[in-house]
Amino acid sequence: MTEQKFLPFALPEIGEEEINEVVDALRSGWVTTGPKTKQFEANFAAFIGDDVEAIAVNSATAGLHLALEAVGVSAGDEVIVPTYTFTATAEVVRYLGAHPVCVDIDPVTMNISPAAIRAAVTEKTKAIVPVHFAGLACDMEAILAIAKEFGLKVVEDAAHALPTTYQGQMVGTLGSDITVFSFYANKTMTTGEGGMVVSRHKDLIARCKVMRLHGISRDAFDRYVSKTPAWFYEVVAPGFKYNMPDIAAAVGIHQLKRLPDFQVKREQMAARYDRELAGLPLILPARPTASGDVHAWHLYPVRLTAEAGIARDDFIVKMAEAGIGTSVHFIPLHLHPVWRDGYQLSPAQFPVAQAAFEAEVTLPLYTRMTDDDQTRVIQTVKSILGHSNA
C-alpha cells in the first residue's frame, strides 16, 4: 500500500500574476515602499468601500500597534481583549505601556462576549479590541453600543475577517475607529508578511501614516520621486518602522483580485464540511446570524464533545499519523506565562474559553486543497471518531 503524502494544515495559493508583478517590482528599482504599495492601498480601499482610507504595513501586529497609538492609548490605560486570541492582540497594548484586560468568549460563536466586555469596563478603560474569530464577525452592534455608552475607542482585529460582512456591511466599514487586516501566509489572501490599516477617520489615518515610518512628516516615496529638490523633512514623533515594501505589495495586488474566487472556494469547502461532519460528536463552527452575511472561513474550527470518546490532543496525534496537519486556535492568553503570571490569570476566570480550548481542533481549509484532499480529511475524522460508515 502506497503511503499518502502529508496534507499540510495550510498553504498559500500564489499564481504567475503575483510572481510577474514581483519581478516587475525588482526590475523597477523600487523594492521598498513605492508605487506598488500605493496601488495596493488604493485598490484595497476601493474593495472595502464606503470612503475608507487604507495604509499598508509590514504586519497586522504593526497595524494594531499603530491603531491603538492613533486612538490615544497610553501608559496606564486598560484595553479589553478576548482571552481567546493570538498573543499579538494583547502584546501591542503593552507596547504602549497600557494593560490588556482579558475577557471570556461567547460559547456559540467563540467571539468576544459583549456581556464580559461590559463587566470589565473601569474608569481606566480606553479601548476594546474585538477579534473576528475564524472569519465570523463579532456582535458589533452590541460592542459599539457599549463603546458609545462608556466613551471607548474600538479597534477591530480583523486578521481573520477578509472579506467578512456584518449586517450587510463589510468589516472595515462598521462604526469602529480603525480596522486592521492581516496578510500573513495562511490568511484568506497573503503578501507573505503584511497587513492593512483601514479607517474613514482621516485624522487617525494621518497619524498612522506618520508613525508608520519613523514619525517623519513627509512621505519618503514622494521625496524620492520629486522632480525638484525635496530633501527636507521633519521628525514630529518617535515613530516606528512598519512600512510595507513594494515586493510584498506586488503579491497583494493580485491576491486581492483573486479574493472573491478564493472566498467562493472557502465557502464551498466549509459547506461540505458542515454536511459531511454533521451528526458526529463535534460542535461545528457557528455561521452568521444575519441572512446573506459572509463568513471569511479563514479557519474551520471544530470542538470535540464528550461523546467523541477521545481527548483533543489524542485526536490531533491520530490525524498526524494519518498524514493530515491540524492546528489549535487558540491557546488562550490566560494560559501563557507572560499573561498568566503578569496579570494573575487562571482558567477559572474564563470557563467558556478554557472549555473551548480543551476541545478545539482546526481542520485544513485552504484554496489549494482538492476535493480528494477534503474527502481524505473527512474520512479520517469519521474513522477516528468511530463513524467510518456514517
C-alpha positions as CSV (number, residue, x, y, z in Angstrom):
1,M,0.0,0.0,0.0
2,T,1.4,3.4,-1.1
3,E,1.8,5.8,1.8
4,Q,-0.1,9.0,1.2
5,K,1.8,12.3,1.2
6,F,1.3,14.6,4.1
7,L,-1.5,17.1,3.8
8,P,-0.5,20.3,5.5
9,F,-2.8,22.4,7.6
10,A,-2.5,25.5,5.3
11,L,-0.8,26.6,2.0
12,P,-0.9,29.9,0.2
13,E,-2.1,30.0,-3.4
14,I,0.4,32.1,-5.5
15,G,0.0,32.4,-9.2
16,E,2.0,33.6,-12.2
17,E,0.4,37.1,-12.0
18,E,1.8,37.6,-8.5
19,I,5.3,36.3,-9.5
20,N,5.4,38.5,-12.6
21,E,4.4,41.6,-10.5
22,V,7.2,40.9,-8.0
23,V,9.7,40.5,-10.9
24,D,8.4,43.8,-12.2
25,A,9.0,45.4,-8.8
26,L,12.5,44.1,-8.7
27,R,13.3,45.3,-12.2
28,S,11.8,48.7,-11.5
29,G,14.3,49.6,-8.8
30,W,11.5,50.2,-6.2
31,V,11.8,47.4,-3.8
32,T,10.8,49.2,-0.6
33,T,7.6,51.3,-0.2
34,G,6.8,52.9,-3.6
35,P,4.3,52.8,-6.4
36,K,3.1,49.3,-6.0
37,T,2.3,49.8,-2.3
38,K,0.3,53.0,-3.2
39,Q,-1.6,51.0,-5.8
40,F,-2.3,48.2,-3.4
41,E,-3.5,50.7,-0.8
42,A,-5.9,52.3,-3.3
43,N,-7.2,49.0,-4.6
44,F,-7.8,47.8,-1.1
45,A,-9.6,50.9,0.0
46,A,-11.8,50.6,-3.1
47,F,-12.5,46.9,-2.3
48,I,-13.6,47.7,1.3
49,G,-15.6,50.7,0.1
50,D,-17.6,53.4,1.9
51,D,-14.9,56.1,1.5
52,V,-12.3,54.4,3.8
53,E,-8.6,55.1,3.5
54,A,-6.1,52.3,3.8
55,I,-2.4,52.2,4.6
56,A,-0.2,49.1,4.2
57,V,2.1,47.9,6.9
58,N,4.5,45.1,7.3
59,S,2.3,43.0,9.7
60,A,-1.2,43.2,11.3
61,T,0.7,43.3,14.6
62,A,2.3,46.6,13.4
63,G,-1.1,47.8,12.3
64,L,-2.7,47.1,15.7
65,H,0.1,49.0,17.4
66,L,-0.3,52.0,15.1
67,A,-4.1,51.9,15.5
68,L,-4.0,51.9,19.3
69,E,-1.4,54.6,19.4
70,A,-3.5,56.7,17.0
71,V,-6.7,56.4,19.1
72,G,-4.8,57.6,22.1
73,V,-4.0,54.5,24.2
74,S,-1.1,55.3,26.5
75,A,0.6,54.2,29.7
76,G,-1.7,53.1,32.4
77,D,-4.8,52.7,30.2
78,E,-6.7,49.4,30.0
79,V,-7.7,47.8,26.7
80,I,-10.3,45.0,26.7
81,V,-9.3,41.9,24.6
82,P,-10.6,38.4,24.3
83,T,-8.5,35.8,26.1
84,Y,-9.3,33.6,23.0
85,T,-6.9,35.2,20.6
86,F,-3.3,35.2,19.4
87,T,-0.8,37.0,21.7
88,A,-0.3,39.8,19.2
89,T,-3.8,41.2,20.2
90,A,-2.6,41.8,23.7
91,E,1.1,42.4,23.2
92,V,0.5,45.6,21.2
93,V,-1.3,47.0,24.2
94,R,1.8,46.5,26.3
95,Y,4.0,48.2,23.6
96,L,2.2,51.4,24.7
97,G,2.6,50.8,28.4
98,A,-1.1,50.1,28.7
99,H,-2.7,46.9,30.2
100,P,-4.7,44.2,28.3
101,V,-7.8,43.1,30.2
102,C,-8.7,39.6,29.1
103,V,-12.4,38.6,29.0
104,D,-14.3,35.5,28.1
105,I,-16.0,34.5,24.9
106,D,-19.4,33.5,23.6
107,P,-19.9,29.7,23.8
108,V,-21.6,29.6,20.3
109,T,-19.5,32.0,18.2
110,M,-16.3,31.8,20.1
111,N,-16.0,35.6,19.7
112,I,-15.6,38.1,22.5
113,S,-18.6,38.2,24.8
114,P,-20.3,41.6,24.9
115,A,-21.5,40.9,28.5
116,A,-17.9,40.1,29.5
117,I,-16.8,43.4,27.9
118,R,-19.4,45.4,29.9
119,A,-18.4,43.7,33.2
120,A,-14.7,44.6,32.6
121,V,-15.1,48.3,31.9
122,T,-13.5,50.5,34.6
123,E,-12.5,54.2,34.7
124,K,-9.2,53.2,33.2
125,T,-10.7,51.5,30.1
126,K,-9.7,53.3,26.9
127,A,-10.5,50.8,24.1
128,I,-11.9,47.5,23.1
129,V,-10.3,45.2,20.6
130,P,-12.8,42.7,19.2
131,V,-11.3,39.8,17.3
132,H,-13.5,38.3,14.5
133,F,-12.5,34.7,15.2
134,A,-12.1,32.3,12.3
135,G,-13.7,34.8,10.0
136,L,-17.1,35.2,11.7
137,A,-18.0,38.8,12.7
138,C,-18.3,39.7,16.3
139,D,-21.6,41.1,17.7
140,M,-20.5,44.6,16.6
141,E,-23.9,46.2,17.3
142,A,-23.6,45.3,21.0
143,I,-19.9,46.1,21.2
144,L,-20.3,49.5,19.6
145,A,-23.2,50.3,21.9
146,I,-21.0,49.6,24.9
147,A,-18.2,51.7,23.4
148,K,-20.6,54.6,22.9
149,E,-22.1,54.3,26.4
150,F,-18.7,54.5,28.1
151,G,-16.8,56.7,25.6
152,L,-14.4,54.0,24.5
153,K,-12.4,53.5,21.2
154,V,-12.9,50.4,19.1
155,V,-10.1,48.8,17.1
156,E,-11.1,45.7,15.2
157,D,-8.7,42.9,14.9
158,A,-9.8,41.6,11.6
159,A,-6.8,39.3,10.9
160,H,-9.3,36.5,10.1
161,A,-12.0,38.6,8.6
162,L,-11.5,39.4,4.9
163,P,-14.0,39.6,3.3
164,T,-16.4,39.2,6.3
165,T,-19.6,41.1,6.4
166,Y,-21.8,42.1,9.3
167,Q,-25.5,43.0,8.8
168,G,-24.7,43.5,5.2
169,Q,-21.7,45.8,5.7
170,M,-18.1,44.8,5.0
171,V,-15.9,44.6,8.1
172,G,-13.8,47.7,7.8
173,T,-16.8,49.9,7.2
174,L,-18.5,49.5,10.5
175,G,-18.8,52.1,13.3
176,S,-15.4,51.3,14.9
177,D,-12.5,53.7,14.8
178,I,-9.9,51.6,13.0
179,T,-9.9,48.1,11.5
180,V,-6.7,46.0,10.9
181,F,-6.4,43.2,8.5
182,S,-3.6,40.5,8.1
183,F,-1.9,39.2,5.0
184,Y,0.2,36.5,6.8
185,A,1.0,33.4,4.7
186,N,-2.1,31.4,5.9
187,K,-4.7,34.1,5.7
188,T,-7.5,34.4,3.1
189,M,-5.1,36.4,0.9
190,T,-1.4,36.9,1.5
191,T,1.6,39.2,0.9
192,G,3.8,36.8,2.8
193,E,4.0,39.1,5.7
194,G,1.9,42.3,5.9
195,G,-1.3,44.0,6.9
196,M,-3.6,46.9,6.2
197,V,-5.0,49.6,8.5
198,V,-8.4,50.9,7.4
199,S,-10.5,53.8,8.7
200,R,-12.7,56.6,7.4
201,H,-11.3,58.9,10.1
202,K,-8.8,61.0,8.2
203,D,-7.0,62.2,11.4
204,L,-6.4,58.6,12.5
205,I,-5.0,57.6,9.1
206,A,-2.8,60.6,9.0
207,R,-1.4,59.7,12.4
208,C,-0.8,56.1,11.4
209,K,1.0,57.3,8.2
210,V,3.4,59.5,10.2
211,M,4.1,56.8,12.8
212,R,4.4,54.1,10.3
213,L,7.8,55.5,9.1
214,H,9.8,56.9,12.0
215,G,7.5,59.8,12.7
216,I,8.6,61.6,9.5
217,S,6.3,64.4,8.4
218,R,6.6,63.7,4.7
219,D,6.1,60.6,2.6
220,A,9.6,59.2,1.7
221,F,8.3,58.0,-1.7
222,D,7.1,61.5,-2.6
223,R,10.5,62.9,-1.6
224,Y,12.4,60.4,-3.7
225,V,10.4,60.8,-6.9
226,S,10.1,64.6,-6.7
227,K,11.4,66.4,-9.9
228,T,12.6,69.3,-7.8
229,P,14.7,69.3,-4.6
230,A,12.6,67.8,-1.8
231,W,15.2,66.6,0.7
232,F,13.8,68.4,3.7
233,Y,11.6,66.6,6.3
234,E,10.9,66.8,10.0
235,V,10.6,64.1,12.6
236,V,7.5,65.1,14.5
237,A,7.1,62.0,16.8
238,P,9.2,59.0,17.9
239,G,7.7,56.7,15.3
240,F,8.2,53.1,14.1
241,K,9.4,51.2,11.1
242,Y,6.3,49.5,9.9
243,N,6.0,50.2,6.1
244,M,5.2,47.5,3.6
245,P,7.8,47.1,0.8
246,D,6.7,47.0,-2.9
247,I,7.8,43.4,-3.2
248,A,5.1,42.4,-0.8
249,A,2.5,44.8,-2.2
250,A,3.1,43.3,-5.7
251,V,1.8,40.0,-4.4
252,G,-1.1,41.7,-2.7
253,I,-2.3,43.5,-5.8
254,H,-3.1,40.2,-7.5
255,Q,-4.2,38.3,-4.3
256,L,-6.8,41.0,-3.8
257,K,-8.2,40.5,-7.4
258,R,-8.5,36.7,-6.7
259,L,-10.0,37.1,-3.2
260,P,-13.7,36.8,-4.4
261,D,-12.8,33.5,-6.1
262,F,-10.9,32.4,-3.0
263,Q,-14.0,33.2,-0.9
264,V,-16.3,31.1,-3.1
265,K,-13.9,28.1,-2.7
266,R,-13.7,28.5,1.1
267,E,-17.4,28.8,1.4
268,Q,-17.9,25.7,-0.7
269,M,-15.4,23.7,1.4
270,A,-16.9,24.9,4.7
271,A,-20.4,23.9,3.5
272,R,-19.1,20.4,2.6
273,Y,-17.5,20.0,6.0
274,D,-20.8,21.1,7.5
275,R,-22.8,18.5,5.5
276,E,-20.4,15.6,5.9
277,L,-19.4,16.1,9.6
278,A,-23.0,16.6,10.7
279,G,-24.1,14.0,13.2
280,L,-20.6,13.4,14.5
281,P,-19.7,14.1,18.2
282,L,-18.4,17.5,17.2
283,I,-19.5,21.1,17.6
284,L,-19.3,22.7,14.2
285,P,-18.4,26.3,13.6
286,A,-21.2,28.9,14.0
287,R,-22.5,30.7,10.9
288,P,-23.6,34.3,10.6
289,T,-26.9,35.1,12.2
290,A,-27.9,37.6,9.5
291,S,-29.1,36.1,6.2
292,G,-26.7,36.7,3.4
293,D,-23.7,37.8,5.6
294,V,-20.3,36.5,4.6
295,H,-18.1,34.3,6.8
296,A,-14.5,34.6,5.6
297,W,-13.7,31.0,6.6
298,H,-10.1,31.7,7.4
299,L,-10.4,28.7,9.7
300,Y,-12.7,25.7,10.2
301,P,-12.6,25.1,14.0
302,V,-14.4,22.1,15.4
303,R,-14.8,21.1,19.1
304,L,-14.9,17.5,20.2
305,T,-17.8,16.7,22.5
306,A,-17.7,14.3,25.5
307,E,-19.4,11.7,23.3
308,A,-16.3,11.7,21.0
309,G,-14.6,9.3,23.3
310,I,-11.1,10.7,22.6
311,A,-9.2,13.7,24.0
312,R,-8.4,16.6,21.7
313,D,-4.6,16.0,21.9
314,D,-5.0,12.3,21.0
315,F,-7.3,13.2,18.1
316,I,-4.6,15.6,16.8
317,V,-2.0,12.8,17.1
318,K,-4.2,10.3,15.1
319,M,-4.8,12.9,12.4
320,A,-1.0,13.4,12.1
321,E,-0.4,9.6,12.0
322,A,-2.8,9.6,9.0
323,G,-0.7,12.3,7.3
324,I,-3.0,15.2,8.0
325,G,-2.0,18.5,9.5
326,T,-4.3,20.3,12.0
327,S,-3.9,23.1,14.5
328,V,-5.4,24.6,17.6
329,H,-6.9,28.1,17.7
330,F,-6.1,29.3,20.2
331,I,-4.1,28.5,23.3
332,P,-5.9,31.3,25.3
333,L,-3.9,34.2,26.6
334,H,-4.6,33.2,30.2
335,L,-2.6,30.0,29.8
336,H,0.6,31.7,28.5
337,P,3.1,32.5,31.3
338,V,3.6,36.2,30.3
339,W,-0.1,37.0,30.7
340,R,-1.0,34.3,33.3
341,D,1.7,35.3,35.7
342,G,1.8,39.0,34.8
343,Y,-1.9,39.5,35.4
344,Q,-2.6,36.6,37.8
345,L,-5.0,34.9,35.4
346,S,-6.4,31.4,35.8
347,P,-8.7,29.1,33.8
348,A,-11.5,29.5,36.4
349,Q,-11.8,33.2,35.3
350,F,-12.5,32.1,31.7
351,P,-14.7,29.0,31.8
352,V,-16.0,29.3,28.2
353,A,-12.6,29.9,26.6
354,Q,-11.0,27.2,28.7
355,A,-13.6,24.6,27.7
356,A,-13.3,25.7,24.0
357,F,-9.5,25.4,24.1
358,E,-9.6,21.9,25.6
359,A,-11.9,20.6,22.9
360,E,-10.9,22.6,19.8
361,V,-9.1,21.4,16.7
362,T,-8.8,23.3,13.4
363,L,-9.2,21.2,10.2
364,P,-7.4,22.1,7.0
365,L,-9.2,24.6,4.8
366,Y,-7.4,26.4,2.0
367,T,-7.9,27.0,-1.6
368,R,-5.2,24.7,-2.9
369,M,-7.0,21.7,-1.3
370,T,-8.6,19.4,-3.8
371,D,-11.9,17.6,-3.4
372,D,-9.9,14.4,-2.8
373,D,-7.8,16.2,-0.1
374,Q,-11.0,17.2,1.7
375,T,-12.5,13.7,1.2
376,R,-9.4,12.3,2.9
377,V,-9.8,14.7,5.9
378,I,-13.5,13.9,6.3
379,Q,-13.0,10.1,6.1
380,T,-10.1,10.3,8.6
381,V,-12.2,12.3,11.1
382,K,-15.0,9.8,10.8
383,S,-12.7,6.9,11.2
384,I,-11.1,8.3,14.3
385,L,-14.5,9.1,15.8
386,G,-15.7,5.6,15.0
387,H,-18.2,6.7,12.4
388,S,-16.4,5.4,9.3
389,N,-19.7,4.3,7.8
390,A,-21.5,7.5,8.7
